[in-house]
Each structure stands twice: as structure tokens, then as C-alpha cells.
Amino acid sequence: MARTRAQRRRHTLLLTVALVATLLVLVFARDIGRSAHGAINPRRSENRSFAALANSLLGQENAFDARLTYLLTNGESVSRSVFAARLDLSLIHI
């Protein structure tokens, strides 16, 4: 059955409204995306989190280095089993 002129108009109108609504949503989403990428506060928060993690890791590495240096410089005065136990303990704390 062929469509009437009113049905074609209604169909065209609905498609036009859907297209306009889609374009409005896309423009709105683009503006939100641009403003979010330009925001400074999230970037600062990420930098602070990264700095805290990096400082923690460096502190752990420095502590390990200090324990290993002490063990290697004073290791000759302990027995082999004590040396191995302290070395294992140092490696566990990494």
C-alpha cells in the first residue's frame, strides 16, 4: 500500500527532528570533552598521585640499598646461614 502525503511528511519530520537532536547532543558532548581536557584540577591530582607513588618507591629502593650495603660491608663477620637469612629478609622487604 502506498504512503499518503501526510505519512511521508510525518516520516520526514521525525527524521529531521532526530537528526537535529543528534547534532545537538554531539555538539554538547564535544564542548564538554573540550572543557574537561582543558581542566587543570584533575591533572594536578594525577601529578600529585604520581609524585606520591614515585616518592614511596624511591624511599623503598633507598631502604633496600641501605640494608644491602650494610649486609655486604659487614657480611664477612657473620656465618653463611645468617648472611643468607638476612639477604632473604632484605629481598622480602622490596
C-alpha positions in Angstrom: 0.0 0.0 0.0 1.4 3.4 -0.9 2.0 6.0 1.7 -0.1 9.1 1.9 1.4 12.5 1.6 0.7 13.1 5.4 2.6 9.9 6.3 5.6 10.9 4.2 5.6 14.4 5.8 5.4 12.9 9.3 8.2 10.5 8.5 10.4 13.3 7.1 9.6 15.5 10.1 10.5 12.7 12.6 13.8 12.0 10.7 14.6 15.8 10.7 13.9 16.1 14.4 16.0 13.0 15.2 18.9 14.4 13.1 18.7 17.9 14.8 18.6 16.2 18.3 21.6 14.0 17.4 23.6 17.1 16.2 22.8 19.0 19.4 23.9 16.1 21.5 27.1 15.8 19.6 27.9 19.5 19.8 27.2 19.4 23.6 29.4 16.3 24.1 32.2 18.0 22.1 32.0 21.1 24.3 32.1 19.0 27.5 35.0 17.0 26.2 37.0 20.1 25.3 36.4 21.7 28.7 37.2 18.5 30.5 40.5 18.1 28.7 41.4 21.7 29.5 40.7 21.4 33.2 43.7 21.8 35.5 42.5 20.3 38.7 42.3 16.6 37.5 45.8 17.0 36.0 47.1 18.3 39.3 45.6 15.5 41.2 47.1 12.9 38.8 50.5 14.6 39.2 50.3 14.5 43.0 49.3 10.9 43.0 52.2 10.0 40.7 54.6 12.0 42.8 53.4 10.3 46.0 53.8 6.8 44.3 57.3 7.8 42.9 58.5 9.1 46.3 57.2 5.9 48.0 59.0 3.7 45.5 62.2 5.7 45.8 62.1 5.5 49.6 61.7 1.7 49.4 64.6 1.4 47.0 66.8 3.6 49.2 66.0 1.5 52.2 66.8 -1.7 50.3 70.1 -0.2 49.1 71.0 0.8 52.7 70.2 -2.7 54.0 72.1 -4.4 51.2 75.1 -2.1 51.6 75.2 -2.8 55.3 74.9 -6.5 54.7 77.7 -6.5 52.0 80.1 -4.5 54.1 79.5 -6.4 57.3 78.7 -9.8 55.8 82.2 -11.2 56.4 81.7 -11.2 60.1 78.6 -13.5 60.1 78.1 -17.1 59.1 76.8 -18.2 55.7 73.4 -19.1 57.1 72.9 -15.8 58.9 74.1 -13.9 55.7 71.6 -15.9 53.6 68.8 -15.2 56.1 69.5 -11.5 56.2 69.7 -11.4 52.4 66.4 -13.2 52.1 64.9 -10.7 54.6 66.2 -7.8 52.6 64.7 -9.2 49.5 61.3 -9.7 51.1 61.1 -6.0 52.1 61.3 -4.8 48.5 
